[in-house]
Amino acid sequence: MNAKIVEDLVRADIEGALVSVEGAGANYNITVVSDLFDGMRAVKKQQTVYSALKESIASGDIHAVNIRTFTPEEWSQRAEREEGEEGLEG
């Protein structure tokens, strides 16, 4: 298992999502941005991503995941906040 395969699994299950995966072996940090998450509670968002990975988790190919989920609006607001924070640091 590698990050590209994990990314492909999530993208195949959550159509149109922006997906970033970091990690190797059996441990991954996954960030997913999708309109699908609009109106979902945090737990449901996590379950949606886990669903794409359930076979790989069950087989042991994936042991640990850290999942961050955002709607496009949340992602945009996060990026704007980070840009503002960078300006304050300099």
Backbone as CSV, one residue per row, in Angstrom:
resi,resn,N_x,N_y,N_z,CA_x,CA_y,CA_z,C_x,C_y,C_z
1,MET,0.857,-1.181,0.000,0.000,0.000,0.000,0.894,1.232,0.000
2,ASN,0.478,2.243,-0.758,1.201,3.510,-0.734,0.197,4.659,-0.803
3,ALA,0.685,5.876,-0.633,-0.193,7.049,-0.564,-1.028,7.214,-1.830
4,LYS,-0.461,6.919,-2.984,-1.190,7.069,-4.248,-2.374,6.107,-4.315
5,ILE,-2.197,4.897,-3.868,-3.290,3.920,-3.862,-4.392,4.370,-2.908
6,VAL,-4.006,4.843,-1.725,-5.001,5.333,-0.757,-5.763,6.506,-1.363
7,GLU,-5.057,7.424,-1.994,-5.693,8.573,-2.650,-6.684,8.105,-3.713
8,ASP,-6.281,7.144,-4.527,-7.159,6.618,-5.579,-8.412,5.958,-4.998
9,LEU,-8.268,5.246,-3.893,-9.422,4.611,-3.250,-10.446,5.654,-2.796
10,VAL,-9.959,6.717,-2.178,-10.857,7.765,-1.690,-11.514,8.485,-2.868
11,ARG,-10.729,8.829,-3.881,-11.280,9.526,-5.054,-12.319,8.686,-5.786
12,ALA,-12.120,7.390,-5.838,-13.073,6.514,-6.512,-14.400,6.470,-5.771
13,ASP,-14.348,6.609,-4.461,-15.561,6.505,-3.641,-16.252,7.851,-3.424
14,ILE,-15.490,8.941,-3.458,-16.047,10.275,-3.239,-15.767,11.090,-4.500
15,GLU,-16.664,10.970,-5.436,-16.482,11.580,-6.747,-16.314,13.092,-6.665
16,GLY,-15.335,13.596,-7.378,-15.099,15.028,-7.443,-14.360,15.616,-6.258
17,ALA,-13.939,14.765,-5.329,-13.244,15.251,-4.130,-11.809,15.639,-4.448
18,LEU,-11.325,16.637,-3.721,-9.901,16.938,-3.703,-9.320,16.116,-2.564
19,VAL,-8.310,15.328,-2.864,-7.769,14.393,-1.877,-6.260,14.544,-1.792
20,SER,-5.750,14.633,-0.571,-4.311,14.665,-0.325,-4.001,13.581,0.698
21,VAL,-3.010,12.759,0.383,-2.623,11.684,1.293,-1.118,11.745,1.523
22,GLU,-0.743,11.703,2.781,0.664,11.645,3.162,0.846,10.417,4.038
23,GLY,2.003,9.810,3.922,2.298,8.654,4.741,2.824,7.523,3.891
24,ALA,3.080,6.410,4.556,3.607,5.239,3.871,3.333,4.016,4.724
25,GLY,3.559,2.861,4.123,3.344,1.621,4.855,1.883,1.447,5.178
26,ALA,1.520,1.536,6.435,0.138,1.327,6.852,-0.439,2.521,7.608
27,ASN,0.278,3.669,7.614,-0.164,4.848,8.365,-0.259,6.055,7.440
28,TYR,-1.439,6.706,7.446,-1.672,7.795,6.501,-2.406,8.968,7.125
29,ASN,-2.070,10.161,6.652,-2.803,11.385,6.953,-3.566,11.737,5.677
30,ILE,-4.873,11.833,5.791,-5.724,12.033,4.627,-6.532,13.312,4.805
31,THR,-6.493,14.168,3.800,-7.303,15.379,3.778,-8.235,15.278,2.576
32,VAL,-9.531,15.485,2.819,-10.516,15.380,1.753,-11.388,16.626,1.764
33,VAL,-11.554,17.233,0.581,-12.424,18.397,0.401,-13.509,17.993,-0.593
34,SER,-14.778,18.085,-0.169,-15.865,17.666,-1.046,-17.170,18.380,-0.700
35,ASP,-17.950,18.671,-1.737,-19.304,19.199,-1.547,-20.182,18.192,-0.816
36,LEU,-19.854,16.931,-0.942,-20.627,15.872,-0.304,-20.741,16.079,1.202
37,PHE,-19.737,16.712,1.811,-19.709,16.902,3.254,-20.621,18.027,3.745
38,ASP,-21.163,18.806,2.830,-22.010,19.936,3.212,-23.203,19.444,4.035
39,GLY,-23.340,19.968,5.227,-24.454,19.613,6.114,-24.232,18.360,6.936
40,MET,-23.111,17.675,6.737,-22.827,16.456,7.504,-22.161,16.804,8.832
41,ARG,-22.456,16.005,9.830,-21.739,16.113,11.100,-20.345,15.510,10.922
42,ALA,-19.434,15.893,11.792,-18.041,15.449,11.693,-17.923,13.923,11.653
43,VAL,-18.689,13.234,12.478,-18.619,11.770,12.526,-19.035,11.165,11.191
44,LYS,-20.069,11.700,10.588,-20.540,11.186,9.299,-19.495,11.420,8.202
45,LYS,-18.820,12.558,8.253,-17.750,12.831,7.286,-16.654,11.778,7.417
46,GLN,-16.244,11.491,8.655,-15.214,10.487,8.900,-15.655,9.112,8.389
47,GLN,-16.904,8.766,8.681,-17.439,7.477,8.246,-17.448,7.365,6.724
48,THR,-17.715,8.466,6.054,-17.743,8.473,4.596,-16.365,8.142,4.035
49,VAL,-15.334,8.721,4.609,-13.974,8.441,4.145,-13.563,7.024,4.545
50,TYR,-13.866,6.614,5.763,-13.543,5.255,6.195,-14.182,4.219,5.280
51,SER,-15.379,4.498,4.810,-16.086,3.575,3.924,-15.263,3.266,2.674
52,ALA,-14.571,4.267,2.163,-13.747,4.071,0.970,-12.537,3.183,1.268
53,LEU,-12.168,3.091,2.531,-10.951,2.377,2.925,-11.220,1.084,3.684
54,LYS,-12.493,0.738,3.882,-12.843,-0.353,4.790,-12.186,-1.685,4.435
55,GLU,-12.087,-2.022,3.156,-11.462,-3.290,2.789,-9.970,-3.288,3.106
56,SER,-9.314,-2.174,2.844,-7.880,-2.078,3.125,-7.597,-2.059,4.622
57,ILE,-8.498,-1.487,5.396,-8.353,-1.496,6.853,-8.589,-2.913,7.382
58,ALA,-9.633,-3.569,6.877,-9.950,-4.932,7.316,-8.830,-5.911,6.991
59,SER,-8.164,-5.721,5.854,-7.087,-6.624,5.449,-5.776,-6.334,6.176
60,GLY,-5.693,-5.168,6.832,-4.477,-4.782,7.523,-3.509,-3.989,6.659
61,ASP,-3.874,-3.759,5.379,-3.019,-2.942,4.508,-2.900,-1.520,5.041
62,ILE,-3.974,-1.053,5.662,-3.972,0.245,6.325,-4.226,-0.014,7.800
63,HIS,-3.336,0.507,8.629,-3.471,0.291,10.070,-4.005,1.532,10.778
64,ALA,-3.484,2.698,10.407,-3.867,3.926,11.101,-4.072,5.049,10.097
65,VAL,-5.149,5.793,10.297,-5.421,6.956,9.447,-5.808,8.139,10.313
66,ASN,-5.373,9.293,9.882,-5.795,10.553,10.469,-6.540,11.268,9.351
67,ILE,-7.820,11.488,9.531,-8.661,12.042,8.470,-9.097,13.450,8.825
68,ARG,-8.883,14.373,7.883,-9.403,15.741,8.014,-10.331,15.961,6.826
69,THR,-11.528,16.437,7.111,-12.519,16.639,6.061,-12.998,18.087,6.059
70,PHE,-13.254,18.603,4.856,-13.702,19.980,4.696,-14.687,20.070,3.537
71,THR,-15.636,20.988,3.652,-16.408,21.391,2.487,-15.519,22.379,1.730
72,PRO,-15.809,22.651,0.462,-15.003,23.651,-0.252,-14.995,25.010,0.456
73,GLU,-16.121,25.399,1.038,-16.190,26.673,1.757,-15.291,26.657,2.992
74,GLU,-15.327,25.563,3.756,-14.463,25.444,4.933,-12.987,25.473,4.531
75,TRP,-12.669,24.815,3.433,-11.287,24.772,2.952,-10.808,26.164,2.554
76,SER,-11.685,26.892,1.868,-11.352,28.250,1.442,-11.132,29.155,2.650
77,GLN,-12.014,29.064,3.644,-11.877,29.871,4.855,-10.595,29.524,5.600
78,ARG,-10.254,28.255,5.614,-9.033,27.803,6.285,-7.813,28.400,5.585
79,ALA,-7.814,28.377,4.265,-6.695,28.921,3.496,-6.554,30.424,3.725
80,GLU,-7.671,31.119,3.770,-7.634,32.568,4.015,-7.082,32.861,5.402
81,ARG,-7.493,32.074,6.393,-7.008,32.242,7.765,-5.501,32.016,7.831
82,GLU,-5.027,30.976,7.167,-3.599,30.672,7.195,-2.788,31.768,6.515
83,GLU,-3.311,32.326,5.419,-2.624,33.428,4.750,-2.521,34.626,5.683
84,GLY,-3.592,34.921,6.415,-3.585,36.029,7.358,-2.595,35.802,8.478
85,GLU,-2.503,34.563,8.959,-1.568,34.234,10.040,-0.129,34.368,9.559
86,GLU,0.141,33.971,8.318,1.493,34.084,7.777,1.905,35.558,7.724
87,GLY,0.971,36.414,7.348,1.269,37.840,7.285,1.602,38.420,8.640
88,LEU,1.018,37.864,9.691,1.290,38.355,11.042,2.635,37.884,11.563
89,GLU,3.115,36.747,11.073,4.367,36.198,11.558,5.570,37.000,11.092
90,GLY,5.512,37.554,9.863,6.666,38.210,9.264,6.920,39.490,9.903
